[in-house]
Amino acid sequence: MKLEELSSRIRECRRCGLWKSRTQAVPGEGPEKARVMLIGEAPGREEDLQGRPFVGRAGRFLTQQLSRLGYSRENFFITNVVKCRPPGNRKPRSEEIKACHKWLEEQIRLVKPKLIILLGATAAEAFGLNLKERGKFIKKEGRVIFVTYHPAGAMRNKKLKGIFIQDLKKGLSKIF
């Protein structure tokens, strides 16, 4: 299976109740052989409308920070642990994360990233980690994982913004 076919399947998914309130599923985007995969929590309002990950305020902030560090978002495969927007932008429930996990695992298998950067607590928790592991390279199940804050949190909190930028720099310097 290729990413394009997988994305089509994700767009048709009804594994959990989130499909009922979505405008569209947001599978993710980026090169099939991206060296780095960025994984967030769930699509927000703009993502749900456009069908693309990280295109709202937090996404623009992420793109801006990557650009400031000399990277283009087109070099990354960007997705979320949950592929449909939870109502009211609430945190995804554990059963919703579990329902989408098979999709995420298949994306990782197809892309084969050298580094997975988990953006925020929800993404970390989906991999059995938490923000206490922030800023560290973790080997788990043959993967190199790096945890940092979610761009939305970094965007709103000046203290976290600097840490987030340093984390991105540290994480990406290992690969690029």
C-alpha positions in Angstrom: 0.0 0.0 0.0 1.2 3.5 -0.8 0.5 6.7 1.3 -2.0 7.9 -1.2 -4.1 4.8 -0.9 -3.8 4.9 2.9 -4.9 8.5 2.9 -8.0 7.6 0.9 -8.9 4.9 3.5 -8.4 7.3 6.3 -10.7 9.8 4.6 -13.4 7.2 4.6 -12.8 5.9 8.2 -15.7 5.4 10.6 -13.8 3.5 13.4 -14.9 6.0 16.0 -17.7 8.5 16.4 -15.5 11.5 15.3 -16.5 10.9 11.7 -20.0 12.1 12.4 -18.9 15.7 13.2 -16.0 16.1 10.9 -16.0 18.1 7.7 -13.3 15.8 6.4 -10.6 13.6 7.8 -7.0 14.9 7.9 -4.7 12.0 7.0 -1.5 14.1 6.9 0.9 15.2 4.2 4.5 15.2 3.2 7.0 13.1 1.2 6.6 9.4 1.3 10.2 9.0 2.4 10.4 12.0 4.7 13.4 11.8 7.1 11.3 13.3 9.9 7.7 12.8 10.9 6.0 15.5 13.0 3.0 14.2 14.9 0.5 16.4 16.8 -2.7 15.8 18.7 -5.7 16.3 16.3 -7.0 18.5 13.5 -8.4 21.9 14.6 -11.0 24.0 12.8 -8.9 25.1 9.9 -7.5 21.6 9.4 -10.9 20.1 9.4 -12.0 22.6 6.8 -9.0 22.3 4.5 -8.2 18.6 5.0 -4.5 19.4 5.8 -2.6 19.2 9.1 -1.2 22.2 10.9 -2.6 25.0 8.7 -4.3 27.0 11.5 -2.5 29.5 13.8 -0.4 26.8 15.5 0.5 25.3 12.1 1.6 28.7 10.8 3.7 29.2 13.9 5.2 25.7 13.4 6.0 26.5 9.7 7.5 29.9 10.7 9.8 28.3 13.3 10.9 25.6 10.9 11.6 28.3 8.3 13.6 30.3 10.8 15.7 27.3 11.4 16.3 26.9 7.7 13.8 24.1 7.0 10.7 23.9 4.7 7.6 22.1 6.0 7.5 20.3 2.6 10.5 18.2 3.9 8.5 16.7 6.7 5.6 14.3 6.9 3.1 16.0 9.2 0.1 14.3 10.8 -1.8 13.8 14.1 -2.5 10.9 16.4 -6.2 11.5 15.6 -7.3 12.1 12.0 -10.6 13.8 12.7 -11.4 17.0 14.7 -12.9 16.3 18.1 -16.0 18.4 18.7 -15.3 21.8 20.3 -11.6 21.2 19.8 -11.5 19.0 22.9 -8.7 16.6 23.7 -9.2 13.3 21.9 -10.5 10.5 24.1 -8.4 7.3 24.6 -10.8 5.2 22.4 -10.5 7.7 19.6 -6.7 7.6 19.8 -6.8 3.8 19.8 -9.1 3.8 16.8 -6.6 6.0 14.8 -3.5 4.3 16.0 -3.5 1.6 13.3 -3.5 4.4 10.7 -0.6 6.2 12.4 1.4 3.0 12.6 0.8 2.3 8.9 1.9 5.8 8.1 5.1 5.3 10.1 5.7 2.0 8.4 5.4 3.5 4.9 7.4 6.7 5.6 10.1 5.0 7.6 11.2 8.3 9.3 14.6 8.5 10.9 13.1 10.7 13.6 9.6 11.1 15.0 8.9 14.4 16.7 5.9 14.2 19.0 4.3 17.6 19.4 2.7 17.9 22.8 1.4 15.7 25.7 -1.4 13.9 23.7 1.0 12.8 21.0 3.6 11.7 23.6 0.9 9.7 25.5 -0.2 8.0 22.3 3.3 6.5 22.3 3.4 5.6 26.0 5.6 8.7 26.8 5.0 12.1 28.4 6.4 15.6 28.5 8.9 14.5 31.2 10.8 13.0 28.2 10.9 16.4 26.5 14.1 17.3 24.7 15.5 13.7 24.8 16.1 11.2 22.1 14.3 8.0 23.0 14.7 4.7 21.3 11.5 2.7 21.3 10.5 -0.2 19.2 13.3 0.5 16.8 12.4 4.1 16.4 14.0 7.3 17.4 11.5 9.6 19.1 11.8 13.1 20.3 9.2 14.8 22.5 8.6 18.6 22.6 5.7 21.0 23.3 2.8 21.5 21.0 3.2 24.5 18.8 -0.1 26.0 20.2 1.3 26.0 23.7 4.6 27.4 22.6 2.9 30.1 20.6 0.9 31.2 23.7 3.6 31.0 26.3 6.8 33.0 25.8 8.8 30.7 28.1 7.8 27.6 26.2 8.4 29.3 22.8 12.1 29.5 23.4 12.3 25.9 24.7 10.2 24.7 21.7 12.5 26.4 19.2 15.6 25.0 20.9 14.0 21.5 21.0 13.3 21.7 17.2 16.8 22.8 16.6 18.2 20.0 18.7 15.9 17.4 17.2 16.4 18.3 13.6 20.2 18.8 14.0 20.4 15.0 14.6 19.0 14.3 11.2 19.9 17.2 8.9 
